[in-house]
Amino acid sequence: MAVKEKIRELETQENMERVIKELEALPMGAPRGFASASVREDRDSG
């Protein structure tokens, strides 16, 4: 039973590593000027 659990752990770890690599490859980020516009909008609404 311990062997099956260890295999499951290793498979889970490999899957997580693959998912993390895929996520890191995605282009992330907000459009240019987004933060400034958000701050300005928040400041002016109050």
Rosetta silent file (secondary structure, phi, psi, omega in degrees, C-alpha in Angstrom):
SEQUENCE: MAVKEKIRELETQENMERVIKELEALPMGAPRGFASASVREDRDSG
SCORE:     score description
SCORE:     0.000 S_00000001
   1 L     0.000  -36.707 -179.109    0.000    0.000    0.000 S_00000001
   2 H   -66.194  -32.775  179.631    2.859    2.400    0.757 S_00000001
   3 H   -66.184  -43.618  179.239    4.304    1.874   -2.721 S_00000001
   4 H   -62.166  -40.576  179.025    1.016    2.866   -4.367 S_00000001
   5 H   -63.987  -41.590  179.716    0.839    5.989   -2.207 S_00000001
   6 H   -64.773  -42.114  177.482    4.411    6.947   -3.134 S_00000001
   7 H   -61.393  -43.417  179.157    3.655    6.448   -6.837 S_00000001
   8 H   -61.782  -42.111  177.829    0.557    8.616   -6.472 S_00000001
   9 H   -60.437  -46.563 -178.843    2.618   11.316   -4.722 S_00000001
  10 H   -64.652  -40.425  177.767    5.241   11.289   -7.473 S_00000001
  11 H   -63.744  -41.558  178.379    2.598   11.449  -10.209 S_00000001
  12 H   -62.404  -43.702  179.551    0.928   14.365   -8.449 S_00000001
  13 H   -63.065  -43.159  178.795    4.242   16.187   -8.141 S_00000001
  14 H   -63.044  -41.875  178.873    5.040   15.616  -11.832 S_00000001
  15 H   -62.603  -43.390  179.639    1.597   16.877  -12.834 S_00000001
  16 H   -62.512  -42.960  179.668    2.015   19.998  -10.706 S_00000001
  17 H   -61.890  -40.891  179.131    5.430   20.708  -12.206 S_00000001
  18 H   -64.870  -43.284  179.558    4.000   20.352  -15.724 S_00000001
  19 H   -63.836  -42.775  179.697    1.085   22.671  -14.932 S_00000001
  20 H   -61.696  -43.346  178.461    3.427   25.260  -13.384 S_00000001
  21 H   -61.612  -41.825  178.903    5.656   25.204  -16.481 S_00000001
  22 H   -64.207  -41.873  179.556    2.614   25.678  -18.723 S_00000001
  23 H   -66.281  -38.853  178.922    1.370   28.579  -16.597 S_00000001
  24 H   -65.250  -27.370 -179.012    4.806   30.217  -16.599 S_00000001
  25 H   -78.883  -16.591 -179.370    4.829   30.041  -20.404 S_00000001
  26 L   -73.223  140.265  175.831    1.567   31.979  -20.682 S_00000001
  27 L   -73.333  114.168 -178.523    1.845   35.682  -21.404 S_00000001
  28 L  -112.989  156.302  174.807    0.586   37.325  -18.227 S_00000001
  29 L   138.048  161.547  178.728    0.166   40.934  -17.333 S_00000001
  30 L   -92.879  156.436  177.192   -2.147   43.864  -17.491 S_00000001
  31 L   -60.843  153.418 -179.404   -2.356   46.205  -20.457 S_00000001
  32 L   -57.627  130.287  179.564    0.041   49.150  -20.472 S_00000001
  33 L    85.498   -1.268 -176.389   -1.273   51.972  -18.268 S_00000001
  34 H   -62.234  -45.660 -177.624   -3.836   49.756  -16.560 S_00000001
  35 H   -63.136  -45.198 -179.737   -2.510   50.299  -13.023 S_00000001
  36 H   -61.927  -43.368 -179.877   -2.365   54.090  -13.395 S_00000001
  37 H   -64.810  -39.178  179.670   -5.880   54.217  -14.814 S_00000001
  38 H   -65.110  -43.493  179.374   -7.193   52.003  -12.005 S_00000001
  39 H   -64.186  -44.586 -179.829   -5.601   54.162   -9.309 S_00000001
  40 H   -60.897  -45.523 -179.713   -6.890   57.329  -10.941 S_00000001
  41 H   -62.633  -42.885 -179.709  -10.415   55.912  -11.221 S_00000001
  42 H   -65.115  -43.289 -178.604  -10.378   54.740   -7.600 S_00000001
  43 H   -64.766  -42.089 -176.646   -9.053   58.076   -6.350 S_00000001
  44 H   -75.524  -19.999 -177.230  -11.606   60.097   -8.319 S_00000001
  45 H   -79.608  -16.054 -174.212  -14.579   57.955   -7.253 S_00000001
  46 L   -98.154    0.000    0.000  -14.179   58.770   -3.552 S_00000001
